[in-house]
Amino acid sequence: MEMMSTRRPHFGLHLWISISIILFVQSHSFYLPGVAPEDFQKASFLISDGLGIPDAYSDSLYLALYLGDLLKVKVNKLTSTKTQLPYSYYSLPYCPPEKIVDSAENLGEVLRGDRIENSPYVFKMREPQMCNVLCRVTLDAKTAKAFREKIDDEYRVNMILDNLPLVVPIKRMDQESAIIYQHGFHVGLKGHYTGTKEEKYFIHNHLAFTVKFHKDPQTESARIVGFEVKPFSIKHEYEGKWSDNTRLTTCDPHAKRSVTNSESPQEVEDKKEIIFTYDVDFQESDVKWAYRWDTYLLMADDQIHWFSIVNSLMIVLFLSGMVAMIMLRTLYRDISKYNQLETQEEAQEETGWKLVHGDVFRPPTNSDLLCVYVGTGVQFFGMILVTMMFAVFGFLSPSNRGGLMTAMLLLWVFMGLFAGYSSARLYKMFKGAEWKKIALRTAFMFPGSVFAVFFILNALIWGEKSSGAVPFGTMFALVVLWFGISVPLVFVGAYVGFRKPAPEDPVKTNKIPRQIPEQAWYMNPAFSILIGGILPFGAVFIELFFILTSIWLQQFYYIFGFLFIVFVILIITCAEITIVLCYFQLCSEDYLWWWRSYLTSGSSALYLFLYAAFYFFTKLEITKPVSGVLYFGYMLIASYAFFALTGTIGFYACFWFTRLIYSSVKID
């Protein structure tokens, strides 16, 4: 007892040190963005030989320094939280550059619907500009309708400067001097003129950009640390006929007249003329380049996030500790009691879990399918574990757009090795002989069903002419990853796993199966399975809210330190609730634990899907039927994956538990 009392504080101390390190790394994570910082020089004159006038030889260098470094703005997709259907920027008649060039995109960006292209917005570093005319567009009925539809669906325009997304600063009404940042600016707005009730559509055609920079005091070079905009709708006016040299009367840099409000907004109607303009202002900032993403990552109410998650984790940890303590004490008493039975009469009168020792390791019905699901769950477990480890230490920075999804896809493919190994090992333990068949089903069943749903959803997106539709080339790349890497690795893993000797059962299995007595109502399989999924879901549902918000409301999620801890708690709760219910089941002389152990913790996926439905009807404003189908289709895939993950965790916990207890008692 003294040894136990001295070890417990050390274990608790080590646990809290580990948690503290993860949270510290999360909150002070070093920046590994996938891009190197870029220094920009301000426009300046070259002073040569003390004269200030360059010679003919250095004339080109002089001009380059005078112009300064150019800041080229890129445009990304148009997004809406109401439709969840992204569109390319130039799907609307915005001002195009001389030649539209697509930026190289990784696999994750394409799957997210990102379409990054160049734009005519070009700034000079630390040179403010006022009322720059971008272009003049005359709408026709078709283009006016396109703008009105995007305004109706509250679409936002997304832009990028030096790998930083554009944000709109908005003051919070409930807090003084508090500012939140909205990703991108709205295409336009709806309203009506004073004294009329007719609703009109107005476009944001004037953008007041603010570029924040951090200056190096020694070299005078600067790095961009912020990219903000204030959009305005202004009906520009000018005198005479339009030409390249026409000066606007509503916005004139020579007259120091700038756009400060939208009192005379620009309507969106057929045959209306729209003049697109912009201002650029530069502000020096104390924020260093390594911390420039903090503004984007701390957009939500982080205090509520922290306190809610910590509170939830403490409750789950307390419950898990109580369950573990009860189980250990009860099991210790049972094992001591059984091992003290000496007479044959006493052995015949025994009841409980020892009584079914001759049937507890009998292979279940549909054992092949169980092997496939266990292998799939192992594949998911490995993928999520490695992804979270990379994310916690900052390797999957949000500045590397699509990096997280790309990493998850590649890890899923390579974890096929462990999927094949796990399914083949279990298959051999069930006395299976055709390992190639089980490897084939492991390689194709889950990915095939998910790919079928994904293909249907992608067809719906393609029908809406959205940029979120995965192109044929990317679809082909996914198939190559699946057939070219994942499937061979599954077969390699299955070959290695099947060649290894199967683990021996701690007790012999009877030839004739024992009859299972009638069970109490609370031990009904359906009831116990549904009850078992509540605790694992309770461990993640608060974090699930923030994950769903980041996905469907287009916000950044970067609390990977907390997510890793939640994942550990999920593993513990899945294992413990499955062990407890498995123990009660065996004590009731019901030895059909194989599938029930998988379904007990796996049923948490049902609660996840129900919570997703609740989130859809309470938090989202999706109105289009296609968008609703997309939401539930993707959440169905996520729930299916969660089922495989949690079910496998519960299965292995119960598998270890049954082998442990039956190897700890004397079987005559």
Buried (B, 14 or more C-beta within 10 A) or exposed (E): EEEEEEEEEEEEEEEEEEBEEBBEBBEEBEBBBEEEBBBBBBBEEBEBEEEEEBEEEEEEEBEEBEEBBEBBBBBBBBBBBBBBBBBBBBBBBBBBBEEEEEBEBBBBBBBBBBBBBBBBBEBBBBBBBBBBBBEBBEBEEEBBEBBBBBBBBBBBBBBBBBBBBBBBBEEEEEEEEEEBBBBBBBBBBEEEEEEEEEEBBBBBBBBBBBBBBBBEEEEEBBBBBBBBBBBBBBBBEBEEEEEEEBBBEBBBBEEEBBBEEBEEBBBBEEEBEBBBBBBBBBEEBEBEBBBBBEBBBBBBEEEEBBEBBBEBBEEBBEBBEEBBEEBEEEBEEBBEEBEEBEEEEEBEEEEBBBBBBBBBBBBBEEBBBBBBBBBBBBBBBBBBBBBBEBBBBBBBBBBBBBBBBBBBBBBBBBBBBBBBBBBBBBBBBBEBEEBEEBBBBBBBBBBEEBBEBBEEBBEBBEEBEBBBBBEEEBBEBBEEBBEEBBBBBBBBBBBBBBEEEBEEBBBEEEEEEBEEEEBEEEBEBEEBBBBBBEBBBBBBBBBBBBBBBBBBEBBBBBBBBBBBBBBBBBBBBBBBBBBBBBBBBBBBBBBBBBBBBBBBBBBBBBBBBEBBEEBBEEEBEBEBEBBBEBBBBBBBBBBBBBBBBBBBBBBBBBBEBBBEBBEBBEEE
